[in-house]
C-alpha cells in the first residue's frame, strides 16, 4: 500500500475508515442507537468526513 | 491551521534527501518533461528507491542516472522496463525540485475530536433509548 508507514499506521487507517463508514451509514439511515436528531445526523456526516480525511503522507 | 503535506526543495539537496530515505522509500521528483503528444509538462513522479551502497546505485534501482549540467540536474539515462520508464521520464528531462513530506503534525490528531463527538452522540442516544423503551413496549 502506498505510504503506509508500518503495522500501527495500517491499523489506525483501517479502524478510522471502518468507523467513518459506520457513521456514514448511521447518518444516511437516520439511526445510530435510536432515531437521530437532525443535528446528530449533521454531526455524524462531519465526523465521517473527518475520519476518512487524513490520508496523505505521514511517512 | 492548514499546512501543506509536501514541500519543494532545490535539486542541490537531492543527495542529502536520498540518503535520508529508507529502503523502498519514496523519492518524489518534480520533472519538466514531454507528454506523449510532445507538449511540455511539469510532472510529479514518485519513484521507489531500492537498496544500494551509493546514491547513484539506489537511483539505478528505479531506472535513472542523473547528470549535473551547471545549475541544472538532468536525467541522463532511463533504463528500459524500469519504473522511471513507466512514468514516461526521458533522457534530457530537467528535474526542477525534490519534493519531500513537510514537517507538520500528523493529520490523525483530527480523529480525536471526531471520536469524542461520536462518543457523545452514542451516550446521548443510549440515554434517549433507555427513556423511550417503556413507551415502545406499550406500543407493541
N, CA and C atoms of all chains as a GROMACS GRO file, in nm:
protein
  597
    1UNK      N    1   0.084  -0.120   0.000
    1UNK     CA    2   0.000   0.000   0.000
    1UNK      C    3   0.088   0.125   0.000
    2UNK      N    4   0.040   0.228  -0.066
    2UNK     CA    5   0.120   0.348  -0.083
    2UNK      C    6   0.126   0.429   0.046
    3UNK      N    7   0.249   0.456   0.092
    3UNK     CA    8   0.272   0.545   0.204
    3UNK      C    9   0.211   0.499   0.336
    4UNK      N   10   0.197   0.370   0.355
    4UNK     CA   11   0.162   0.320   0.487
    4UNK      C   12   0.294   0.292   0.559
    5UNK      N   13   0.312   0.357   0.675
    5UNK     CA   14   0.443   0.354   0.740
    5UNK      C   15   0.476   0.222   0.807
    6UNK      N   16   0.380   0.160   0.874
    6UNK     CA   17   0.407   0.037   0.947
    6UNK      C   18   0.277  -0.024   0.994
    7UNK      N   19   0.286  -0.134   1.071
    7UNK     CA   20   0.164  -0.203   1.115
    7UNK      C   21   0.070  -0.112   1.194
    8UNK      N   22   0.126  -0.027   1.280
    8UNK     CA   23   0.043   0.060   1.362
    8UNK      C   24  -0.035   0.159   1.275
    9UNK      N   25   0.038   0.218   1.180
    9UNK     CA   26  -0.026   0.311   1.086
    9UNK      C   27  -0.140   0.242   1.011
   10UNK      N   28  -0.113   0.119   0.969
   10UNK     CA   29  -0.214   0.040   0.896
   10UNK      C   30  -0.339   0.021   0.981
   11UNK      N   31  -0.319  -0.017   1.108
   11UNK     CA   32  -0.433  -0.042   1.198
   11UNK      C   33  -0.513   0.087   1.217
   12UNK      N   34  -0.442   0.198   1.238
   12UNK     CA   35  -0.511   0.327   1.258
   12UNK      C   36  -0.595   0.361   1.135
   13UNK      N   37  -0.536   0.345   1.016
   13UNK     CA   38  -0.608   0.378   0.893
   13UNK      C   39  -0.733   0.292   0.878
   14UNK      N   40  -0.716   0.161   0.900
   14UNK     CA   41  -0.830   0.069   0.882
   14UNK      C   42  -0.941   0.101   0.984
   15UNK      N   43  -0.903   0.121   1.111
   15UNK     CA   44  -1.003   0.149   1.214
   15UNK      C   45  -1.076   0.279   1.185
   16UNK      N   46  -1.002   0.383   1.147
   16UNK     CA   47  -1.065   0.511   1.117
   16UNK      C   48  -1.165   0.495   1.002
   17UNK      N   49  -1.126   0.421   0.899
   17UNK     CA   50  -1.212   0.405   0.782
   17UNK      C   51  -1.338   0.326   0.818
   18UNK      N   52  -1.323   0.220   0.896
   18UNK     CA   53  -1.440   0.140   0.934
   18UNK      C   54  -1.537   0.225   1.015
   19UNK      N   55  -1.483   0.300   1.112
   19UNK     CA   56  -1.568   0.389   1.192
   19UNK      C   57  -1.636   0.494   1.104
   20UNK      N   58  -1.559   0.547   1.009
   20UNK     CA   59  -1.615   0.650   0.920
   20UNK      C   60  -1.731   0.592   0.838
   21UNK      N   61  -1.713   0.470   0.788
   21UNK     CA   62  -1.821   0.406   0.712
   21UNK      C   63  -1.943   0.386   0.801
   22UNK      N   64  -1.917   0.344   0.927
   22UNK     CA   65  -2.026   0.325   1.022
   22UNK      C   66  -2.103   0.453   1.045
   23UNK      N   67  -2.032   0.564   1.062
   23UNK     CA   68  -2.101   0.690   1.087
   23UNK      C   69  -2.178   0.734   0.963
   24UNK      N   70  -2.125   0.705   0.846
   24UNK     CA   71  -2.200   0.741   0.724
   24UNK      C   72  -2.332   0.664   0.716
   25UNK      N   73  -2.324   0.536   0.747
   25UNK     CA   74  -2.446   0.455   0.747
   25UNK      C   75  -2.545   0.511   0.849
   26UNK      N   76  -2.493   0.541   0.969
   26UNK     CA   77  -2.580   0.594   1.075
   26UNK      C   78  -2.646   0.724   1.030
   27UNK      N   79  -2.571   0.808   0.958
   27UNK     CA   80  -2.627   0.935   0.913
   27UNK      C   81  -2.729   0.913   0.802
   28UNK      N   82  -2.698   0.823   0.709
   28UNK     CA   83  -2.790   0.805   0.594
   28UNK      C   84  -2.915   0.728   0.634
   29UNK      N   85  -2.905   0.640   0.735
   29UNK     CA   86  -3.022   0.566   0.780
   29UNK      C   87  -3.098   0.641   0.889
   30UNK      N   88  -3.041   0.755   0.932
   30UNK     CA   89  -3.102   0.837   1.036
   30UNK      C   90  -3.120   0.758   1.167
   31UNK      N   91  -3.027   0.668   1.194
   31UNK     CA   92  -3.042   0.579   1.308
   31UNK      C   93  -2.905   0.532   1.355
   32UNK      N   94  -2.866   0.566   1.477
   32UNK     CA   95  -2.741   0.510   1.530
   32UNK      C   96  -2.778   0.403   1.633
   33UNK      N   97  -2.816   0.446   1.754
   33UNK     CA   98  -2.871   0.351   1.851
   33UNK      C   99  -3.023   0.366   1.858
   34UNK      N  100  -3.064   0.487   1.825
   34UNK     CA  101  -3.207   0.515   1.817
   34UNK      C  102  -3.222   0.623   1.711
   35UNK      N  103  -3.343   0.670   1.687
   35UNK     CA  104  -3.360   0.767   1.579
   35UNK      C  105  -3.279   0.894   1.606
   36UNK      N  106  -3.208   0.944   1.502
   36UNK     CA  107  -3.123   1.062   1.519
   36UNK      C  108  -3.205   1.189   1.531
   37UNK      N  109  -3.157   1.281   1.612
   37UNK     CA  110  -3.200   1.420   1.600
   37UNK      C  111  -3.132   1.475   1.474
   38UNK      N  112  -3.187   1.583   1.419
   38UNK     CA  113  -3.129   1.632   1.293
   38UNK      C  114  -2.985   1.677   1.310
   39UNK      N  115  -2.955   1.739   1.427
   39UNK     CA  116  -2.818   1.788   1.446
   39UNK      C  117  -2.721   1.671   1.464
   40UNK      N  118  -2.771   1.558   1.511
   40UNK     CA  119  -2.682   1.442   1.523
   40UNK      C  120  -2.644   1.389   1.386
   41UNK      N  121  -2.739   1.392   1.293
   41UNK     CA  122  -2.709   1.350   1.157
   41UNK      C  123  -2.601   1.438   1.095
   42UNK      N  124  -2.615   1.570   1.114
   42UNK     CA  125  -2.514   1.664   1.062
   42UNK      C  126  -2.379   1.632   1.124
   43UNK      N  127  -2.378   1.614   1.257
   43UNK     CA  128  -2.252   1.584   1.326
   43UNK      C  129  -2.192   1.454   1.275
   44UNK      N  130  -2.275   1.353   1.252
   44UNK     CA  131  -2.224   1.224   1.204
   44UNK      C  132  -2.159   1.238   1.066
   45UNK      N  133  -2.219   1.320   0.980
   45UNK     CA  134  -2.159   1.340   0.847
   45UNK      C  135  -2.023   1.408   0.860
   46UNK      N  136  -2.015   1.509   0.948
   46UNK     CA  137  -1.886   1.578   0.966
   46UNK      C  138  -1.782   1.482   1.023
   47UNK      N  139  -1.823   1.400   1.120
   47UNK     CA  140  -1.730   1.301   1.177
   47UNK      C  141  -1.683   1.205   1.068
   48UNK      N  142  -1.777   1.163   0.984
   48UNK     CA  143  -1.744   1.071   0.875
   48UNK      C  144  -1.634   1.128   0.786
   49UNK      N  145  -1.652   1.253   0.742
   49UNK     CA  146  -1.552   1.313   0.653
   49UNK      C  147  -1.419   1.333   0.725
   50UNK      N  148  -1.426   1.367   0.855
   50UNK     CA  149  -1.302   1.388   0.930
   50UNK      C  150  -1.224   1.258   0.944
   51UNK      N  151  -1.294   1.148   0.968
   51UNK     CA  152  -1.224   1.021   0.987
   51UNK      C  153  -1.171   0.966   0.855
   52UNK      N  154  -1.244   0.991   0.746
   52UNK     CA  155  -1.192   0.949   0.615
   52UNK      C  156  -1.076   1.037   0.572
   53UNK      N  157  -1.076   1.161   0.619
   53UNK     CA  158  -0.989   1.267   0.568
   53UNK      C  159  -0.840   1.242   0.565
   54UNK      N  160  -0.774   1.224   0.679
   54UNK     CA  161  -0.628   1.238   0.679
   54UNK      C  162  -0.557   1.122   0.610
   55UNK      N  163  -0.549   1.128   0.477
   55UNK     CA  164  -0.484   1.020   0.404
   55UNK      C  165  -0.336   1.048   0.381
   56UNK      N  166  -0.309   1.166   0.326
   56UNK     CA  167  -0.180   1.182   0.258
   56UNK      C  168  -0.064   1.192   0.356
   57UNK      N  169   0.043   1.137   0.315
   57UNK     CA  170   0.177   1.126   0.369
   57UNK      C  171   0.202   1.159   0.515
   58UNK      N  172   0.215   1.059   0.598
   58UNK     CA  173   0.278   1.086   0.727
   58UNK      C  174   0.399   0.994   0.743
   59UNK      N  175   0.450   0.943   0.635
   59UNK     CA  176   0.573   0.862   0.641
   59UNK      C  177   0.693   0.953   0.633
   60UNK      N  178  -0.358   2.696   1.065
   60UNK     CA  179  -0.406   2.559   1.086
   60UNK      C  180  -0.375   2.471   0.966
   61UNK      N  181  -0.398   2.527   0.846
   61UNK     CA  182  -0.378   2.446   0.726
   61UNK      C  183  -0.230   2.443   0.690
   62UNK      N  184  -0.175   2.322   0.678
   62UNK     CA  185  -0.035   2.312   0.637
   62UNK      C  186  -0.025   2.214   0.522
   63UNK      N  187   0.065   2.246   0.429
   63UNK     CA  188   0.078   2.164   0.309
   63UNK      C  189   0.145   2.030   0.343
   64UNK      N  190   0.105   1.922   0.274
   64UNK     CA  191   0.164   1.792   0.302
   64UNK      C  192   0.306   1.775   0.247
   65UNK      N  193   0.337   1.844   0.138
   65UNK     CA  194   0.467   1.826   0.074
   65UNK      C  195   0.531   1.961   0.047
   66UNK      N  196   0.664   1.965   0.050
   66UNK     CA  197   0.733   2.089   0.014
   66UNK      C  198   0.838   2.063  -0.094
   67UNK      N  199   0.864   2.164  -0.174
   67UNK     CA  200   0.966   2.155  -0.278
   67UNK      C  201   1.101   2.200  -0.224
   68UNK      N  202   1.204   2.123  -0.254
   68UNK     CA  203   1.340   2.163  -0.219
   68UNK      C  204   1.419   2.176  -0.348
   69UNK      N  205   1.523   2.262  -0.346
   69UNK     CA  206   1.607   2.272  -0.466
   69UNK      C  207   1.680   2.142  -0.496
   70UNK      N  208   1.708   2.118  -0.623
   70UNK     CA  209   1.768   1.990  -0.663
   70UNK      C  210   1.907   1.970  -0.606
   71UNK      N  211   1.970   2.078  -0.558
   71UNK     CA  212   2.102   2.064  -0.497
   71UNK      C  213   2.096   1.971  -0.375
   72UNK      N  214   1.977   1.959  -0.316
   72UNK     CA  215   1.965   1.878  -0.194
   72UNK      C  216   1.925   1.735  -0.222
   73UNK      N  217   1.926   1.696  -0.349
   73UNK     CA  218   1.876   1.563  -0.383
   73UNK      C  219   1.957   1.453  -0.314
   74UNK      N  220   2.089   1.471  -0.305
   74UNK     CA  221   2.173   1.368  -0.245
   74UNK      C  222   2.141   1.350  -0.097
   75UNK      N  223   2.134   1.462  -0.026
   75UNK     CA  224   2.109   1.452   0.118
   75UNK      C  225   1.970   1.396   0.145
   76UNK      N  226   1.872   1.434   0.063
   76UNK     CA  227   1.737   1.382   0.085
   76UNK      C  228   1.730   1.232   0.058
   77UNK      N  229   1.805   1.189  -0.046
   77UNK     CA  230   1.803   1.046  -0.080
   77UNK      C  231   1.870   0.964   0.029
   78UNK      N  232   1.971   1.021   0.092
   78UNK     CA  233   2.038   0.946   0.199
   78UNK      C  234   1.948   0.926   0.320
   79UNK      N  235   1.850   1.016   0.335
   79UNK     CA  236   1.758   1.003   0.448
   79UNK      C  237   1.654   0.893   0.426
   80UNK      N  238   1.632   0.855   0.300
   80UNK     CA  239   1.524   0.762   0.270
   80UNK      C  240   1.560   0.619   0.308
   81UNK      N  241   1.465   0.544   0.365
   81UNK     CA  242   1.490   0.403   0.392
   81UNK      C  243   1.482   0.322   0.262
   82UNK      N  244   1.512   0.193   0.272
   82UNK     CA  245   1.498   0.104   0.157
   82UNK      C  246   1.352   0.102   0.112
   83UNK      N  247   1.332   0.110  -0.018
   83UNK     CA  248   1.198   0.118  -0.077
   83UNK      C  249   1.121   0.242  -0.035
   84UNK      N  250   1.194   0.345   0.006
   84UNK     CA  251   1.132   0.473   0.038
   84UNK      C  252   1.089   0.543  -0.089
   85UNK      N  253   1.005   0.646  -0.073
   85UNK     CA  254   0.951   0.717  -0.188
   85UNK      C  255   1.033   0.842  -0.217
   86UNK      N  256   1.090   0.848  -0.337
   86UNK     CA  257   1.158   0.969  -0.381
   86UNK      C  258   1.066   1.041  -0.478
   87UNK      N  259   1.022   1.161  -0.440
   87UNK     CA  260   0.932   1.238  -0.527
   87UNK      C  261   1.011   1.346  -0.598
   88UNK      N  262   0.999   1.347  -0.729
   88UNK     CA  263   1.072   1.445  -0.808
   88UNK      C  264   0.973   1.524  -0.894
   89UNK      N  265   0.997   1.654  -0.902
   89UNK     CA  266   0.921   1.735  -0.996
   89UNK      C  267   1.005   1.750  -1.121
   90UNK      N  268   0.951   1.705  -1.233
   90UNK     CA  269   1.030   1.696  -1.355
   90UNK      C  270   0.962   1.771  -1.469
   91UNK      N  271   1.041   1.849  -1.542
   91UNK     CA  272   0.990   1.910  -1.665
   91UNK      C  273   1.016   1.813  -1.779
   92UNK      N  274   0.909   1.764  -1.839
   92UNK     CA  275   0.925   1.660  -1.941
   92UNK      C  276   0.821   1.683  -2.051
   93UNK      N  277   0.817   1.589  -2.146
   93UNK     CA  278   0.718   1.598  -2.254
   93UNK      C  279   0.616   1.487  -2.239
   94UNK      N  280   0.490   1.517  -2.267
   94UNK     CA  281   0.392   1.410  -2.268
   94UNK      C  282   0.391   1.343  -2.405
   95UNK      N  283   0.301   1.245  -2.424
   95UNK     CA  284   0.306   1.164  -2.545
   95UNK      C  285   0.278   1.245  -2.672
   96UNK      N  286   0.210   1.361  -2.658
   96UNK     CA  287   0.186   1.442  -2.777
   96UNK      C  288   0.291   1.551  -2.796
   97UNK      N  289   0.396   1.548  -2.714
   97UNK     CA  290   0.507   1.638  -2.736
   97UNK      C  291   0.497   1.771  -2.666
   98UNK      N  292   0.394   1.791  -2.584
   98UNK     CA  293   0.382   1.916  -2.511
   98UNK      C  294   0.467   1.912  -2.385
   99UNK      N  295   0.522   2.028  -2.350
   99UNK     CA  296   0.600   2.036  -2.227
   99UNK      C  297   0.505   2.029  -2.107
  100UNK      N  298   0.534   1.942  -2.016
  100UNK     CA  299   0.451   1.932  -1.895
  100UNK      C  300   0.541   1.927  -1.771
  101UNK      N  301   0.483   1.969  -1.661
  101UNK     CA  302   0.550   1.960  -1.533
  101UNK      C  303   0.491   1.839  -1.461
  102UNK      N  304   0.574   1.746  -1.426
  102UNK     CA  305   0.524   1.619  -1.376
  102UNK      C  306   0.581   1.591  -1.239
  103UNK      N  307   0.498   1.534  -1.152
  103UNK     CA  308   0.547   1.491  -1.021
  103UNK      C  309   0.549   1.339  -1.019
  104UNK      N  310   0.667   1.279  -1.008
  104UNK     CA  311   0.676   1.134  -1.007
  104UNK      C  312   0.722   1.086  -0.871
  105UNK      N  313   0.676   0.965  -0.838
  105UNK     CA  314   0.710   0.904  -0.711
  105UNK      C  315   0.786   0.776  -0.741
  106UNK      N  316   0.917   0.780  -0.723
  106UNK     CA  317   1.000   0.664  -0.753
  106UNK      C  318   1.028   0.587  -0.625
  107UNK      N  319   1.029   0.454  -0.637
  107UNK     CA  320   1.065   0.370  -0.522
  107UNK      C  321   1.214   0.348  -0.525
  108UNK      N  322   1.279   0.387  -0.416
  108UNK     CA  323   1.424   0.383  -0.411
  108UNK      C  324   1.469   0.257  -0.338
  109UNK      N  325   1.530   0.165  -0.413
  109UNK     CA  326   1.574   0.039  -0.354
  109UNK      C  327   1.702   0.054  -0.274
  110UNK      N  328   1.756  -0.059  -0.233
  110UNK     CA  329   1.879  -0.057  -0.156
  110UNK      C  330   2.000  -0.037  -0.247
  111UNK      N  331   2.110   0.005  -0.189
  111UNK     CA  332   2.232   0.024  -0.266
  111UNK      C  333   2.336   0.092  -0.180
  112UNK      N  334   2.459   0.086  -0.224
  112UNK     CA  335   2.566   0.143  -0.142
  112UNK      C  336   2.580   0.293  -0.161
  113UNK      N  337   2.548   0.341  -0.280
  113UNK     CA  338   2.563   0.484  -0.305
  113UNK      C  339   2.433   0.540  -0.359
  114UNK      N  340   2.428   0.672  -0.364
  114UNK     CA  341   2.310   0.739  -0.416
  114UNK      C  342   2.284   0.698  -0.562
  115UNK      N  343   2.390   0.690  -0.640
  115UNK     CA  344   2.374   0.653  -0.781
  115UNK      C  345   2.320   0.512  -0.796
  116UNK      N  346   2.372   0.421  -0.710
  116UNK     CA  347   2.327   0.282  -0.715
  116UNK      C  348   2.178   0.273  -0.681
  117UNK      N  349   2.137   0.352  -0.582
  117UNK     CA  350   1.996   0.348  -0.540
  117UNK      C  351   1.907   0.407  -0.650
  118UNK      N  352   1.953   0.514  -0.711
  118UNK     CA  353   1.877   0.573  -0.822
  118UNK      C  354   1.862   0.473  -0.935
  119UNK      N  355   1.966   0.394  -0.956
  119UNK     CA  356   1.964   0.296  -1.065
  119UNK      C  357   1.856   0.192  -1.043
  120UNK      N  358   1.820   0.164  -0.916
  120UNK     CA  359   1.715   0.065  -0.892
  120UNK      C  360   1.581   0.112  -0.946
  121UNK      N  361   1.562   0.243  -0.952
  121UNK     CA  362   1.436   0.291  -1.010
  121UNK      C  363   1.455   0.325  -1.158
  122UNK      N  364   1.577   0.314  -1.207
  122UNK     CA  365   1.599   0.317  -1.351
  122UNK      C  366   1.658   0.442  -1.411
  123UNK      N  367   1.703   0.538  -1.329
  123UNK     CA  368   1.758   0.658  -1.391
  123UNK      C  369   1.901   0.685  -1.343
  124UNK      N  370   1.975   0.755  -1.426
  124UNK     CA  371   2.100   0.814  -1.381
  124UNK      C  372   2.089   0.964  -1.404
  125UNK      N  373   2.154   1.040  -1.317
  125UNK     CA  374   2.143   1.186  -1.324
  125UNK      C  375   2.273   1.247  -1.373
  126UNK      N  376   2.260   1.367  -1.425
  126UNK     CA  377   2.375   1.439  -1.477
  126UNK      C  378   2.362   1.585  -1.436
  127UNK      N  379   2.468   1.638  -1.379
  127UNK     CA  380   2.466   1.777  -1.338
  127UNK      C  381   2.520   1.865  -1.450
  128UNK      N  382   2.437   1.954  -1.502
  128UNK     CA  383   2.482   2.047  -1.606
  128UNK      C  384   2.472   2.188  -1.550
  129UNK      N  385   2.586   2.239  -1.502
  129UNK     CA  386   2.582   2.369  -1.438
  129UNK      C  387   2.493   2.364  -1.315
  130UNK      N  388   2.392   2.450  -1.312
  130UNK     CA  389   2.298   2.452  -1.201
  130UNK      C  390   2.194   2.342  -1.214
  131UNK      N  391   2.167   2.302  -1.338
  131UNK     CA  392   2.053   2.214  -1.363
  131UNK      C  393   2.088   2.067  -1.340
  132UNK      N  394   1.991   1.992  -1.290
  132UNK     CA  395   2.005   1.847  -1.277
  132UNK      C  396   1.918   1.782  -1.383
  133UNK      N  397   1.982   1.705  -1.471
  133UNK     CA  398   1.910   1.643  -1.582
  133UNK      C  399   1.911   1.491  -1.564
  134UNK      N  400   1.811   1.429  -1.626
  134UNK     CA  401   1.813   1.284  -1.633
  134UNK      C  402   1.899   1.244  -1.751
  135UNK      N  403   1.997   1.159  -1.725
  135UNK     CA  404   2.090   1.123  -1.832
  135UNK      C  405   2.041   1.000  -1.907
  136UNK      N  406   2.011   0.895  -1.832
  136UNK     CA  407   1.962   0.773  -1.898
  136UNK      C  408   1.841   0.720  -1.824
  137UNK      N  409   1.756   0.650  -1.899
  137UNK     CA  410   1.640   0.583  -1.840
  137UNK      C  411   1.643   0.439  -1.887
  138UNK      N  412   1.649   0.348  -1.791
  138UNK     CA  413   1.659   0.206  -1.826
  138UNK      C  414   1.525   0.154  -1.877
  139UNK      N  415   1.529   0.071  -1.979
  139UNK     CA  416   1.407   0.013  -2.034
  139UNK      C  417   1.339  -0.077  -1.931
  140UNK      N  418   1.207  -0.070  -1.927
  140UNK     CA  419   1.131  -0.157  -1.837
  140UNK      C  420   1.136  -0.114  -1.692
  141UNK      N  421   1.198   0.000  -1.664
  141UNK     CA  422   1.210   0.042  -1.525
  141UNK      C  423   1.088   0.126  -1.483
  142UNK      N  424   1.084   0.153  -1.354
  142UNK     CA  425   0.975   0.234  -1.300
  142UNK      C  426   0.975   0.374  -1.363
  143UNK      N  427   1.093   0.433  -1.374
  143UNK     CA  428   1.104   0.567  -1.431
  143UNK      C  429   1.052   0.570  -1.574
  144UNK      N  430   1.083   0.462  -1.648
  144UNK     CA  431   1.038   0.450  -1.786
  144UNK      C  432   0.884   0.445  -1.791
  145UNK      N  433   0.828   0.370  -1.698
  145UNK     CA  434   0.683   0.353  -1.692
  145UNK      C  435   0.614   0.488  -1.673
  146UNK      N  436   0.678   0.577  -1.596
  146UNK     CA  437   0.619   0.708  -1.570
  146UNK      C  438   0.651   0.808  -1.682
  147UNK      N  439   0.716   0.761  -1.788
  147UNK     CA  440   0.739   0.845  -1.904
  147UNK      C  441   0.855   0.942  -1.893
  148UNK      N  442   0.948   0.914  -1.803
  148UNK     CA  443   1.065   1.001  -1.795
  148UNK      C  444   1.158   0.971  -1.912
  149UNK      N  445   1.224   1.076  -1.960
  149UNK     CA  446   1.310   1.061  -2.077
  149UNK      C  447   1.447   1.123  -2.049
  150UNK      N  448   1.549   1.072  -2.118
  150UNK     CA  449   1.680   1.136  -2.106
  150UNK      C  450   1.668   1.283  -2.147
  151UNK      N  451   1.731   1.371  -2.071
  151UNK     CA  452   1.727   1.514  -2.103
  151UNK      C  453   1.621   1.590  -2.025
  152UNK      N  454   1.535   1.518  -1.954
  152UNK     CA  455   1.437   1.588  -1.872
  152UNK      C  456   1.505   1.660  -1.756
  153UNK      N  457   1.456   1.779  -1.727
  153UNK     CA  458   1.518   1.858  -1.620
  153UNK      C  459   1.440   1.838  -1.490
  154UNK      N  460   1.513   1.807  -1.385
  154UNK     CA  461   1.448   1.793  -1.254
  154UNK      C  462   1.442   1.931  -1.190
  155UNK      N  463   1.320   1.976  -1.159
  155UNK     CA  464   1.308   2.113  -1.108
  155UNK      C  465   1.304   2.119  -0.956
  156UNK      N  466   1.268   2.010  -0.891
  156UNK     CA  467   1.264   2.013  -0.745
  156UNK      C  468   1.259   1.872  -0.688
  157UNK      N  469   1.308   1.861  -0.566
  157UNK     CA  470   1.290   1.738  -0.488
  157UNK      C  471   1.175   1.766  -0.393
  158UNK      N  472   1.074   1.678  -0.392
  158UNK     CA  473   0.956   1.703  -0.311
  158UNK      C  474   0.958   1.609  -0.191
  159UNK      N  475   0.955   1.668  -0.073
  159UNK     CA  476   0.962   1.587   0.049
  159UNK      C  477   0.842   1.617   0.138
  160UNK      N  478   0.803   1.519   0.221
  160UNK     CA  479   0.693   1.544   0.315
  160UNK      C  480   0.727   1.661   0.406
  161UNK      N  481   0.633   1.752   0.423
  161UNK     CA  482   0.657   1.868   0.506
  161UNK      C  483   0.662   1.827   0.653
  162UNK      N  484   0.737   1.905   0.729
  162UNK     CA  485   0.746   1.882   0.872
  162UNK      C  486   0.622   1.940   0.938
  163UNK      N  487   0.522   1.855   0.960
  163UNK     CA  488   0.396   1.904   1.016
  163UNK      C  489   0.340   1.800   1.111
  164UNK      N  490   0.252   1.843   1.203
  164UNK     CA  491   0.194   1.743   1.294
  164UNK      C  492   0.111   1.643   1.216
  165UNK      N  493   0.104   1.520   1.266
  165UNK     CA  494   0.030   1.416   1.194
  165UNK      C  495  -0.118   1.453   1.184
  166UNK      N  496  -0.179   1.432   1.067
  166UNK     CA  497  -0.320   1.470   1.048
  166UNK      C  498  -0.416   1.385   1.130
  167UNK      N  499  -0.365   1.277   1.192
  167UNK     CA  500  -0.453   1.191   1.269
  167UNK      C  501  -0.501   1.254   1.398
  168UNK      N  502  -0.440   1.368   1.437
  168UNK     CA  503  -0.490   1.440   1.555
  168UNK      C  504  -0.636   1.477   1.536
  169UNK      N  505  -0.676   1.503   1.412
  169UNK     CA  506  -0.814   1.546   1.386
  169UNK      C  507  -0.913   1.434   1.419
  170UNK      N  508  -0.865   1.311   1.422
  170UNK     CA  509  -0.956   1.199   1.452
  170UNK      C  510  -1.003   1.205   1.596
  171UNK      N  511  -0.922   1.262   1.686
  171UNK     CA  512  -0.955   1.258   1.828
  171UNK      C  513  -1.082   1.338   1.860
  172UNK      N  514  -1.091   1.469   1.820
  172UNK     CA  515  -1.218   1.539   1.843
  172UNK      C  516  -1.336   1.471   1.777
  173UNK      N  517  -1.314   1.413   1.659
  173UNK     CA  518  -1.423   1.343   1.589
  173UNK      C  519  -1.472   1.224   1.672
  174UNK      N  520  -1.376   1.149   1.727
  174UNK     CA  521  -1.414   1.032   1.808
  174UNK      C  522  -1.485   1.076   1.937
  175UNK      N  523  -1.440   1.190   1.994
  175UNK     CA  524  -1.504   1.241   2.116
  175UNK      C  525  -1.651   1.276   2.088
  176UNK      N  526  -1.674   1.348   1.976
  176UNK     CA  527  -1.812   1.386   1.941
  176UNK      C  528  -1.895   1.261   1.914
  177UNK      N  529  -1.836   1.164   1.845
  177UNK     CA  530  -1.907   1.038   1.819
  177UNK      C  531  -1.946   0.971   1.950
  178UNK      N  532  -1.854   0.972   2.045
  178UNK     CA  533  -1.882   0.914   2.176
  178UNK      C  534  -1.998   0.986   2.246
  179UNK      N  535  -1.999   1.119   2.234
  179UNK     CA  536  -2.107   1.197   2.296
  179UNK      C  537  -2.241   1.161   2.233
  180UNK      N  538  -2.243   1.146   2.101
  180UNK     CA  539  -2.368   1.110   2.034
  180UNK      C  540  -2.416   0.973   2.081
  181UNK      N  541  -2.322   0.878   2.091
  181UNK     CA  542  -2.359   0.744   2.138
  181UNK      C  543  -2.418   0.752   2.278
  182UNK      N  544  -2.355   0.830   2.368
  182UNK     CA  545  -2.407   0.843   2.504
  182UNK      C  546  -2.546   0.905   2.504
  183UNK      N  547  -2.563   1.012   2.424
  183UNK     CA  548  -2.692   1.080   2.421
  183UNK      C  549  -2.801   0.986   2.370
  184UNK      N  550  -2.766   0.909   2.268
  184UNK     CA  551  -2.868   0.820   2.210
  184UNK      C  552  -2.898   0.703   2.302
  185UNK      N  553  -2.798   0.660   2.375
  185UNK     CA  554  -2.820   0.549   2.467
  185UNK      C  555  -2.918   0.593   2.578
  186UNK      N  556  -2.894   0.717   2.628
  186UNK     CA  557  -2.982   0.769   2.731
  186UNK      C  558  -3.125   0.782   2.678
  187UNK      N  559  -3.135   0.832   2.553
  187UNK     CA  560  -3.268   0.852   2.495
  187UNK      C  561  -3.339   0.718   2.474
  188UNK      N  562  -3.262   0.618   2.435
  188UNK     CA  563  -3.321   0.487   2.409
  188UNK      C  564  -3.378   0.428   2.538
  189UNK      N  565  -3.301   0.446   2.649
  189UNK     CA  566  -3.349   0.396   2.778
  189UNK      C  567  -3.481   0.463   2.816
  190UNK      N  568  -3.487   0.594   2.786
  190UNK     CA  569  -3.607   0.668   2.823
  190UNK      C  570  -3.726   0.626   2.737
  191UNK      N  571  -3.700   0.590   2.613
  191UNK     CA  572  -3.809   0.557   2.521
  191UNK      C  573  -3.860   0.414   2.537
  192UNK      N  574  -3.776   0.329   2.593
  192UNK     CA  575  -3.806   0.186   2.591
  192UNK      C  576  -3.945   0.152   2.649
  193UNK      N  577  -3.982   0.204   2.768
  193UNK     CA  578  -4.114   0.168   2.822
  193UNK      C  579  -4.228   0.202   2.726
  194UNK      N  580  -4.227   0.320   2.665
  194UNK     CA  581  -4.336   0.358   2.576
  194UNK      C  582  -4.338   0.269   2.452
  195UNK      N  583  -4.217   0.229   2.404
  195UNK     CA  584  -4.212   0.142   2.287
  195UNK      C  585  -4.274   0.007   2.318
  196UNK      N  586  -4.252  -0.040   2.440
  196UNK     CA  587  -4.307  -0.170   2.478
  196UNK      C  588  -4.460  -0.164   2.485
  197UNK      N  589  -4.509  -0.051   2.534
  197UNK     CA  590  -4.654  -0.035   2.540
  197UNK      C  591  -4.717  -0.036   2.402
  198UNK      N  592  -4.644   0.030   2.308
  198UNK     CA  593  -4.697   0.039   2.173
  198UNK      C  594  -4.703  -0.098   2.106
  199UNK      N  595  -4.611  -0.187   2.144
  199UNK     CA  596  -4.601  -0.315   2.075
  199UNK      C  597  -4.714  -0.413   2.108
   0.00000   0.00000   0.00000
